[in-house]
Amino acid sequence: MTKMLRDVIERVRQWPEERQDMAAQVLLDLEAQQASRHHLTAEQIAEVQRIQRQVRDGTAAYASDEQMAAFWKKCGL
């Protein structure tokens, strides 16, 4: 176990139980991702990071309600 993980776990022990369960769920999700056969390529990771930056910066473009309605109609829904 790394020193960083050991230090964080020691601090997490002081958190309320509900918050500890949330931290545990994050670790379980990471574990499931590690076991997954599906992994993002470096390009896909870069694209996700780019979109996350746009969302944080407020520059992301979102589909309008009309565009979404047309999309769902095209999908037969």
Secondary structure, DSSP 4 states (H G I P E B T S, - for coil): --HHHHHHHHHHTTS-HHHHHHHHHHHHHHHHHHH-S----HHHHHHHHHHHHHHHHT------HHHHHHHHHHTT-
